[in-house]
């Protein structure tokens, strides 16, 4: 019932937003000829796109869900982009002024998510119900009320958290499985070395033309290095484990899925990935050595909330024999599992 209703709700939301912005877009063609009136008209159109339209959309389908006003932030950014696309360059003064509000607005969204995530982390730390990524994702959903935006923000925040956090004291679990990372570490180190060398060269080159562009490129390179570090440390920290009667599959932030053990129809050894529509290769940088086949399709979530259905999951386990024995064993069997 919910699965069938979700596409209809999403279509209705998109339709409302499109109708509101399309109306403003149509009105923008009726610009007056006089220069003074045209400038005033441009300011009005800018306000309509960036403030009035998001407010109307919020009142129609977001207020009933008690969504916070901060959830209008993505609509505000989209409105600014639409105003820039519609108005001539000589009439975008108001757009440039309003666009400056996007910077503190984005910072405010991130801070709100961080505060909510910290509260959720403290509340559930003792129970150890979810990992940090789940808590960040739930907190982002509470702020922006958009799964797509929440997934993107959660991924970026989690990458930063893994990049700068120390070693975690995770509770030991008898059903945890390690993924074989192989050459992932030396490749990450090599990429970081390349980033450092290129950053210095590009900065010196761009500095002759524009110091601002040089520092902007340097900032992007630094963030790329942080991104790589966070991704690699997530591979080390988030592992696959058996939770109750389900397999919680995690390969860092790259792939995750909750798979009922009863849905695993077969576990087979393999040497290469068999490409097909419903097969996913969930390894770091190697060929898989195990394939999990499912009786019913399983939803696998990737980075930034990308979701796919799979009937076969190809993985690279550090101890494939122990994984096969643990997953295919009866519930009452005492099978040693990888630690």
N, C-alpha and C positions, 0 to 999 in steps of 0.2 A: 504493500500500500504506500509506504513512504518512498520506496524507490521509484514508484510510478509517478508520485506526485512531485517529486523533486524537479524533474525536467520542466514540468508545467510552471512551477513557481519561478524557476530560473528564467524561463522564457518570458513570463509576465514582468519580471523585474527589468530585464533587458529591454522589453517593449516599452515600458513606462519611461525609462531613461532616454531611449531613442526618440520617443515621441516628444518629450519635453525639449530636448536639445535640437531636434529637427524643426520644431516650431520657432525657436529663437534663430536658428540658421536661416529659415525662410524670411523672417522679419529683417534680418541683416541686409537683405538685398534692397530694402526700401530706404537706403541711406540718403539724406538730403544733399543737395548740391552745394549749398553755402558752406564755406570752410569752418566757420564758427559752429554752425549747427552740426556739421559732420563730426567735429571733435567731440561735441557733447553726446551725439548719437553713439560714437565709438565707445565712450565711457559707459553709457547705459548698456550697450551690448555686452561689454566685458563683465559688468556686474551681473547681468542676466546669466551668462555662461558659468561664471565662477562661483556666484553666491546664490542667486535666485533659483536656478535650476537644481543645484544640489539640495537646497532647502525644500523645494517642492517634492523631489524624489524621496527625501527623508520623511516628510510628513505623510506621503502616500503609503509607503510599504516598509519603513523602518521604525517609525514611532510605535506602531502597534506591538512590535517585539521589544520595546523598551531599550532600543539600541542607544548608546551614548552619542552625544553630538560629535564626538571625536571620530565616529565612524564615517562622517562626511568627508574626511580628509582625502580619500581616493577620488571622490566625486569632485572635490575642489580642484585637484590636480588635473583631472580630465577636462574640466571646464576651462581651465587656463590654457591647456593645449589646443582646445577647439577654438578659443578666442584668437589665439595666435595664428591658427590656420585660416580663419575667416577674414580677419581685419587686415588692411594694408599695413605695411611696415611703418609708414609715417603716422599711423593712428594707433600704435600699440603702446603708447606711453602708460596708459592705465594698466595694461596687461603686465608690463615690466614691474610696475609698482606693486600690484597684487601678487605677482609671482614671488616676490621677496618673502611674502608670508608663508610660502610653502616650506622654507627652510626651518623656521622655528616650529612649524606644524609637524613636520616629519620628526624632529627631535622630540617633540612632546609625545607623539605616538610611541616612539621607541621607549621613552622613559616610562610611560604608562604600562606598556607591556612588561618592562623589566620589573616594575613595582609589583604588578599582579603575579608575575612568575615567581618572584621571591616569596610572596605571601603563600602561594600555592606550594612552593618547595618546602617551606617551614611546616606547613600544615600536614603534608603527606610524607615528610622525611622519616618519621618514626614508623609509619605503616609500610613504607617502601612499596607503594602501590604502582607507581609509574616511574619511568625514567625522566631525566631532565627535559628531553626533547618533547615528550608528551605534555609536560607542564607548561613549557613555553608556548606550544601550539595552542593549548586551551586558553592561555592568557591572551594570546594575540586574537583569538576568535572572539573573546569577550570585548575587546577594544574596538576592532574594526568591523565585526559582524560580516565578514566576507572570507570564505574558506580559501580562495585563491590568494588574496592579499595576506591573510594570516599565515599561510604556508610559506610564502616568500619571506615575510618578516621573521618567522620562526627559524627558517633555515639560516638566514644571515646571522641572527643573534646566537644561534647554537654554534655556528662556525667560530664566532668570536669567543664564545665561552670555552670551547674545547681548545682553541689556540692558546689562550692565556691561563687556563686553569691548571692547577697542579694535579698530582696523582690523586685519584679519588679512592676512598675507602669503601669500595662496593662490598655488599654482603655476598659471601660465598654461596654458590648454588651448585648442587650436584648435577644439574641438568644444563650447564653452560657448555657451549661448543666454540672452539676457536676456528677462525677462518685463516687459511694460509695466505699470507700477504706477499711472500716471495720477494720479488725485486722492487716492491712498491717503495720501500724506504730509500734505497740508493737513487731511484728515479726522482723522487721528491727532492732529495738533496741536490741532485743535478739541476733540476728546474730552478731551485732557489738560487743556486750559484749563477745560472744564466740570467735570472732576473736582476741580481745585484750588478752584474757586469753591464747589462743593457741599460739599467736605470741610470748609472753614472754617465754612460756615453750619451744617452738620449737627453739627459738633463743638461749636459754641457752644450749639446747641439742646439736645443731649443732656447737655452738662456740667451743666446746671441740674438734671437728673434723676439722672444717674449718671456720674461721671467715668470709671469703668471702661468703661461702654458707649461713651462718647464717644471714648476712645482706641482701643477695639476697632474702631469704625467708621472712624476715621482710618487705622488700620493696614490695613484692607481697601481703603480708597481708594488708599493709597500702593502697595499690591501691585497694584491694578488698573492704575495708571499704569505700573508696572514691567512688567506683563504686556503692555501695549500696545507699550511700547518694545521689548521683546524680540521680539514678533511682527513688528514692522516691520523691525527690523534683521535678523531671520532672512530676510525677503523679499529684502533686499539682498545677503545673504551666501551663501545656498544657492541655486544656480542649476542649471538643466538643462544636461546635457552628455552627449556621446557617449563611452561607455567601451567600448572594444573593438567588439563587434558588438551592443551594447545602448544604449538611450537611458535614462540615469538622469534621470528627471523629478523635479524638486524645485521646489516653490513655497514657500519658507521651511519652516516647520514644518506648514503647512496640508495639503499634499499631497505625496506622493512615490510613485514606482513605478519598477521596473526593467523596461523594455520591450525585448524583442529586436527589432532592426530588421527582421528577417524577418517579424515578426508585424504590422507596420504595413501594412495593406492599402491605405490611402488617406489623403491629406492634402488637405483641402478648405478653401477660404475660406468664412467665414461672418460673419454680422453679429449674430445673436442665438443664444441657447442653445435647442436643441431638447430639451424635456423628454421623457425616456423612462426606463424602468426601469433600463436598462444604460448610461446616459449620465451623465457627471460634469462639472460646470462647475468648472474649476480655474483661476480668475482671482482677482485681488486684489479690485477693486471695480468692474470694468468688464465690458462685454459682450465675448465672445470674438471673435477674428478668424481663428482656425484651429481645425479639428477633426481629431483623429487617430482614425482608425477601425482596429480591430484584427480580424485573422482569428480569433483566439481571445481569450476574456475575459482581462483583465489585472487583477491585484489592486492596488488603489490604497489606500495607507495615509494616513489623515488624522490630525489632532491627537488625542492621548491614545490612539493605537493603533486608532482606528476603521477597519475594513477593509471595502472594497466591491469587487465585481467590476464591470468596465466594458468595454464593447465600443466606446465612443466617449468621447474625452477632449477637452473644449472648453477652449482655452487662449487667452491674449492675449500674443502674441509681439511684442517690440519691433521685430524685423526678420522679418516673416513670409516674405518671398521667400527669404531666405537659409536659413531653417529648412526650407522645403519643398525647396529645392535640395539641402541637405546630407543630409536624411533619405531622399530618394528617389533619391539618386545611387548608381551602382554602387560596389562596394568599391574598385575600382582607379581611380576618378575623383578628380581633384584639384579638389575643390569648395571655394571660399572659405566659411568658416563664421563666424558671428557671434562676436565676442570678448567 
